[in-house]
């Protein structure tokens, strides 16, 4: 992967895009620090698919994802059902 300073990436975007499509992801730096990556769309979609679990994986997971707050039951008094006549 080649590093591209943001000024070069802006000035030579077509070249950056062609290099990305030919050689793979390219890193864009801002003030010497890595800031972004330009990746081919196929690679991006592959990464997105790997990061997203399927419904089956979520349901079969040993640990729940997220915090689901369930209210305590039995704290309120309930009315007795009325008879239907």
Legacy VTK file of the C-alpha trace (Angstrom):
# vtk DataFile Version 3.0
C-alpha trace
ASCII
DATASET POLYDATA
POINTS 85 float
0.000 0.000 0.000
1.251 3.409 -0.911
0.815 6.495 1.251
-0.584 9.592 -0.437
-0.442 13.000 1.277
-3.848 14.642 1.093
-2.515 17.415 -1.180
-1.240 14.826 -3.712
-4.449 12.797 -3.409
-6.510 15.879 -4.228
-4.268 17.039 -7.075
-3.856 13.592 -8.655
-7.118 11.862 -7.744
-7.427 10.072 -11.099
-3.968 8.564 -10.606
-4.860 7.614 -7.019
-8.023 5.909 -8.233
-6.221 4.038 -11.018
-3.527 2.866 -8.587
-6.204 1.739 -6.158
-7.974 -0.320 -8.819
-4.698 -1.804 -10.061
-2.722 -2.353 -6.833
-5.359 -2.423 -4.097
-6.155 -0.112 -1.181
-4.256 3.187 -0.885
-3.704 5.183 2.307
-4.267 8.936 2.407
-2.324 10.828 5.073
-3.071 14.211 6.613
-0.155 16.013 8.265
1.796 12.750 8.266
-0.884 10.718 10.074
-2.942 8.053 8.316
-6.415 9.500 7.807
-8.281 7.432 5.233
-8.099 4.501 2.833
-9.285 4.355 -0.747
-10.242 0.773 -1.540
-11.810 -0.942 -4.570
-15.568 -1.409 -4.203
-15.308 -5.218 -4.256
-12.897 -5.132 -1.328
-15.154 -2.701 0.552
-18.222 -4.912 0.068
-16.263 -7.981 1.200
-15.166 -6.190 4.358
-18.694 -4.960 5.054
-20.104 -8.476 4.634
-17.507 -9.953 7.012
-18.242 -7.323 9.654
-22.004 -7.896 9.657
-23.195 -11.062 11.422
-26.088 -12.996 9.931
-29.393 -13.388 11.757
-28.550 -17.029 12.401
-25.224 -16.056 14.001
-26.972 -13.462 16.174
-29.621 -15.913 17.367
-27.104 -18.676 18.088
-24.555 -16.428 19.796
-23.666 -17.481 23.344
-23.757 -13.882 24.566
-26.491 -11.372 23.694
-25.490 -8.270 21.742
-26.559 -4.971 23.185
-28.229 -4.150 26.447
-31.880 -5.073 26.553
-33.544 -3.672 29.641
-36.587 -5.667 30.677
-38.944 -4.212 33.275
-39.455 -6.184 36.480
-42.695 -8.121 36.534
-45.167 -8.261 39.354
-44.649 -4.787 40.786
-48.038 -3.488 39.694
-51.343 -4.744 40.885
-53.521 -6.090 38.180
-57.278 -5.993 38.017
-59.103 -9.232 38.226
-60.697 -10.179 34.935
-64.391 -9.465 34.710
-66.803 -12.187 33.795
-68.291 -12.038 30.353
-72.036 -12.562 30.426
LINES 1 86
85 0 1 2 3 4 5 6 7 8 9 10 11 12 13 14 15 16 17 18 19 20 21 22 23 24 25 26 27 28 29 30 31 32 33 34 35 36 37 38 39 40 41 42 43 44 45 46 47 48 49 50 51 52 53 54 55 56 57 58 59 60 61 62 63 64 65 66 67 68 69 70 71 72 73 74 75 76 77 78 79 80 81 82 83 84
